[in-house]
Amino acid sequence: MAHAHESNTKRIWIVLVLLTLITTVEVVLGIIKPASLHLTSILGTSPLNWIFIILTLVKAYYIAWAFMHLEAENKWLRRSVVWTSVFLICYLLTLFLIEGNYLHSVLAPLVKW
């Protein structure tokens, strides 16, 4: 017996609304730049940057979950894809923050920021 075709219209709208809300929050925070989030430093960068990083990771995970159909895959395949991606992204961010901090400290006397 053939499977009935299910319409994913509702799911697509839910994904669209969720990603739109997260993107709207990012854009509004980027435009407003609250001083309490922008001018302080936590773990090498501002809390505003950490918010952007976390929201971007949430969007990337949800896009992979919804559009790459990870929810229908085996639990261990999902974990291997997600945790490998999370590890590599965190490693890349750590390198960027370390190198950026080094460049800022070296070039600060030479460049008017």
N, C-alpha and C positions, 0 to 999 in steps of 0.2 A: 504494500500500500504506500502510495506516494505521500510525502509530507506536504501539508498545506503551506502555501506561501504566506508568511506573516509580513505585515506592513510595519516598517520601522520608522514611520513618520513621527510618532510621539517621541521615540528615543532620540531621533535626530534633533527635534526641537528642544528637548531637555539638555542635550549636549551643547547646542547652540546658545541657549540661555545661560548655562553655567559658565561656559568659556567667555561669553560676553560680559557677564558680571565680574569675573576675575580680571579681565582686561580693562574694564571700566575702573575698577579699584586701582589698578596699576597706573593708568593714565591720570586719574585724579590725583593720586599721591605724587606722581611725577610733576604735575603742573603746580600743585600747592606747595610741595616740599616743606612740611612742617619743621620748624627749627629744632624742636625737641627730638625729631627723628633724623634730621639731616646733619646737625652740627655736633652730635655726640659720637663716641666711638665704642663699639663692642666687638671684640675678637678681630680687630684689625680694620674694620670698616663701619660705616654708619648703620644704625638699625633700619633705616630706609632701604639701604642696599640689601640687607638680609631679608626684608619683606619682599623685595622684588625677586630675589633668588628663590625664596620659598614658593611664592606664587607661580613663578615660571616653572619650577619643578612639578608643582601640582597640575598645572596645565599640560605639561609634557606627559605626565603619568596618565592623566585622564584621556588625552588624545590617543595614547598607545592602548589604553584599556578599551576605549570605545571603537576606534577605527581600525586597529590592528586585531580586533576580536580576541584580546587576551583573556577576557572573562570566560570564554568557552574552552580554553586550553587546560592542560594538565597543571596541577598546583605547582609542581617542581619546575616546569617550563616557565610559568609566570614568574616564579621567584628568581630563576636564573636570569631572565631578561631584565626584570626590574632591579634587582640588587646589583647586577653588573653595571647597569646604566647609572644607578645612584652612586655607586663607588667611583666610577670614572668621572662623573660630573663633579662630585665633591673634591676629587683629586685635582681636577682642572681648576676649579675655583680656588683651592688652596694655593696652587702654583701662581695663579693670576694675582691673588692678594699679596703673596710674599714678594713677587717680582714688582708689582705696582708700588708697594710700600718702599722697597729698596730704591726704585727709580725716583720716587718722590723725595726720599731723603738725600739722594745724591744730587739731583737736579734742583732742589729747592734753593740753594744759594745762587744758582745761575739763571733761573727762570722766575719771572714775576707771575705768580699764579693769580 
